[in-house]
Amino acid sequence: MARRVKKKVQQQIGEKRINRLFTVAKHQAKQGNIDYANNATRIARRIAMKTTQSLPKHYKHLLCKHCHHYLYPPITCRTRIDNGMKTITCFHCQKHSRYPYKPRK
């Protein structure tokens, strides 16, 4: 019988795979393969759910909150900054996501 992998080890492996999948998604989106990028982020979300961990903040902002498609600013979304808020509009579902924005000093 195979031994069970400890939870921390599972989370570390999951973290590495999530990082790799988002790197692949960015590379595919740059080349215009949006379907491959969406597939990679879908797999990354599943890994995060399976290992009971949340996606890092910088990766959460790369996914649409509503339809979970990969957001690559010039191709799949529009980004606007106004009054301390960053507004991202997804071209797939036409919904907005708003995040607080503080400029760097």
Contact map, one row per residue, 1 for C-alpha under 8 A:
111000000000000000000000000000000000000000000000000000000000000000000000000000000000000000000000000000000
111100000000000000000000000000000000000000000000000000000000000000000000000000000000000000000000000000000
111110000000000000000000000000000000000000000000000000000000000000000000000000000000000000000000000000000
011111000000000000000000000000000000000000000000000000000000000000000000000000000000000000000000000000000
001111101100000000000000000000000000000000000000000000000000000000000000000000000000000000000000000000000
000111111100000000000000000000000000000000000000000000000000000000000000000000000000000000000000000000000
000011111110000000000000000000000000000000000000001000000000000000000000000000000000000000000000000000000
000001111111000000000000000000000000000000000000000000000000000000000000000000000000000000000000000000000
000011111111100000000000000000000000000000000000000000000000000000000000000000000000000000000000000000000
000011111111110000000000000000000000000000000000001000000000000000000000000000000000000000000000000000000
000000111111111000000000000000000000000000000000001110000000000000000000000000000000000000000000000000000
000000011111111100000000000000000000000000000000000000000000000000000000000000000000000000000000000000000
000000001111111110000000000000000000000000000000000000000000000000000000000000000000000000000000000000000
000000000111111111000000000000000000000000000011001000000000000000000000000000000000000000000000000000000
000000000011111111100000000000000000000000000001000000000000000000000000000000000000000000000000000000000
000000000001111111110000000000000000000000000000000000000000000000000000000000000000000000000000000000000
000000000000111111111000000000000000000000010000000000000000000000000000000000000000000000000000000000000
000000000000011111111100000000000000000000011011000000000000000000000000000000000000000000000000000000000
000000000000001111111110000000000000000000000000000000000000000000000000000000000000000000000000000000000
000000000000000111111111000000000000000000000000000000000000000000000000000000000000000000000000000000000
000000000000000011111111100000000000000110110000000000000000000000000000000000000000000000000000000000000
000000000000000001111111110000000000000110010000000000000010000000000000000000000000000000000000000000000
000000000000000000111111111000000000000000000000000000000000000000000000000000000000000000000000000000000
000000000000000000011111111100000000100100000000000000000000000000000000000000000000000000000000000000000
000000000000000000001111111110000001110110000000000000000000000000000100000000000000000000000000000000000
000000000000000000000111111111000000100000000000000000000000000000000001000000000000000000000000000000000
000000000000000000000011111111100000000000000000000000000000000000000000000000000000000000000000000000000
000000000000000000000001111111111101100000000000000000000000000000000000000000000000000000000000000000000
000000000000000000000000111111111101100000000000000000000000000000000001001000000000000000000000000000000
000000000000000000000000011111111000000000000000000000000000000000000000000000000000000000000000000000000
000000000000000000000000001111111000000000000000000000000000000000000000000000000000000000000000000000000
000000000000000000000000000111111100000000000000000000000000000000000000000000000000000000000000000000000
000000000000000000000000000111111111100000000000000000000000000000000000000000000000000000000000000000000
000000000000000000000000000110011111110000000000000000000000000000000100000000000000000000000000000000000
000000000000000000000000000000001111111000000000000000000000000000000000000000000000000000000000000000000
000000000000000000000000100110001111111100000000000000000000000000000000000000000000000000000000000000000
000000000000000000000001110110001111111110000000000000000000000000000100000000000000000000000000000000000
000000000000000000000000100000000111111111000000000000000000000000001100000000000000000000000000000000000
000000000000000000000000000000000011111111100000000000000000000000000000000000000000000000000000000000000
000000000000000000001101100000000001111111110000000000000000000000000000000000000000000000000000000000000
000000000000000000001100100000000000111111111000000000000000001000001100000000000000000000000000000000000
000000000000000000000000000000000000011111111100000000000000000000010000000000000000000000000000000000000
000000000000000000001000000000000000001111111110000000000000000000000000000000000000000000000000000000000
000000000000000011001100000000000000000111111111000000000000000000000000000000000000000000000000000000000
000000000000000001000000000000000000000011111111100000100000000000000000000000000000000000000000000000000
000000000000000000000000000000000000000001111111110000000000000000000000000000000000000000000000000000000
000000000000010001000000000000000000000000111111111000000000000000000000000000000000000000000000000000000
000000000000011001000000000000000000000000011111111111100000000000000000000000000000000000000000000000000
000000000000000000000000000000000000000000001111111111000000000000000000000000000000000000000000000000000
000000000000000000000000000000000000000000000111111110000000000000000000000000000000000000000000000000000
000000100110010000000000000000000000000000000011111110000000000000000000000000000000000000000000000000000
000000000010000000000000000000000000000000000001111111000000000000000000000000000000000000000000000000000
000000000010000000000000000000000000000000000001111111100000000000000000000000000000000000000000000000000
000000000000000000000000000000000000000000000001100111110000000000000000000000000000000000000000000000000
000000000000000000000000000000000000000000001001000011111011000000000000000000000000000000000000000000000
000000000000000000000000000000000000000000000000000001111111000000000000000000000000000000000000000000000
000000000000000000000000000000000000000000000000000000111111100000000000000000000000000000000000000000000
000000000000000000000000000000000000000000000000000000011111110000000000000000000000000000000000000000000
000000000000000000000100000000000000000000000000000000111111111000000000000000000000000000000000000000000
000000000000000000000000000000000000000000000000000000111111111000000000000000000000000000000000000000000
000000000000000000000000000000000000000000000000000000001111111100000000000000000000000000000000000000000
000000000000000000000000000000000000000000000000000000000111111100000111000000000000000000000000000000000
000000000000000000000000000000000000000010000000000000000011111110011110000000000000000000000000000000000
000000000000000000000000000000000000000000000000000000000000111111111110000000000000000001000000100000000
000000000000000000000000000000000000000000000000000000000000001111110000000000000000000000000000100000000
000000000000000000000000000000000000000000000000000000000000000111110000000000000000000000001010000000000
000000000000000000000000000000000000000000000000000000000000000111111000000000000000000000011000000000000
000000000000000000000000000000000000000001000000000000000000001111111100000000000000000000000000000000000
000000000000000000000000000000000000010010000000000000000000001100111110000000000000000000010000000000000
000000000000000000000000100000000100110010000000000000000000011100011111000100000000000000000000000000000
000000000000000000000000000000000000000000000000000000000000011100001111101110000000000001000000000000000
000000000000000000000000010010000000000000000000000000000000010000000111111110000000000000000000000000000
000000000000000000000000000000000000000000000000000000000000000000000011111111100000000000000000000000000
000000000000000000000000000000000000000000000000000000000000000000000001111111000000000000000000000000000
000000000000000000000000000010000000000000000000000000000000000000000011111110000000000000000000000000000
000000000000000000000000000000000000000000000000000000000000000000000111111111000000000001110000000000000
000000000000000000000000000000000000000000000000000000000000000000000011111111100000000111100000000000000
000000000000000000000000000000000000000000000000000000000000000000000000110111110000000111100000000000000
000000000000000000000000000000000000000000000000000000000000000000000000100011111000011110000000000000000
000000000000000000000000000000000000000000000000000000000000000000000000000001111100011100000000000000000
000000000000000000000000000000000000000000000000000000000000000000000000000000111111111000000000000010000
000000000000000000000000000000000000000000000000000000000000000000000000000000011111111000000000000000000
000000000000000000000000000000000000000000000000000000000000000000000000000000001111100000000000000000000
000000000000000000000000000000000000000000000000000000000000000000000000000000001111110000000000000111000
000000000000000000000000000000000000000000000000000000000000000000000000000000001111111000000000011110000
000000000000000000000000000000000000000000000000000000000000000000000000000000111101111100000000011110000
000000000000000000000000000000000000000000000000000000000000000000000000000000111100111110000001111000000
000000000000000000000000000000000000000000000000000000000000000000000000000011110000011111000001110000000
000000000000000000000000000000000000000000000000000000000000000000000000000011100000001111100111100000000
000000000000000000000000000000000000000000000000000000000000000100000010000111000000000111111111000000000
000000000000000000000000000000000000000000000000000000000000000000000000000111000000000011111110000000000
000000000000000000000000000000000000000000000000000000000000000000101000000100000000000001111100000000000
000000000000000000000000000000000000000000000000000000000000000001100000000000000000000001111110000000000
000000000000000000000000000000000000000000000000000000000000000000000000000000000000000011111111000000000
000000000000000000000000000000000000000000000000000000000000000001000000000000000000000011101111100000000
000000000000000000000000000000000000000000000000000000000000000000000000000000000000001111000111110000000
000000000000000000000000000000000000000000000000000000000000000110000000000000000000001110000011111000000
000000000000000000000000000000000000000000000000000000000000000000000000000000000000111100000001111100000
000000000000000000000000000000000000000000000000000000000000000000000000000000000000111000000000111110000
000000000000000000000000000000000000000000000000000000000000000000000000000000000001110000000000011111000
000000000000000000000000000000000000000000000000000000000000000000000000000000001001110000000000001111100
000000000000000000000000000000000000000000000000000000000000000000000000000000000001000000000000000111110
000000000000000000000000000000000000000000000000000000000000000000000000000000000000000000000000000011111
000000000000000000000000000000000000000000000000000000000000000000000000000000000000000000000000000001111
000000000000000000000000000000000000000000000000000000000000000000000000000000000000000000000000000000111
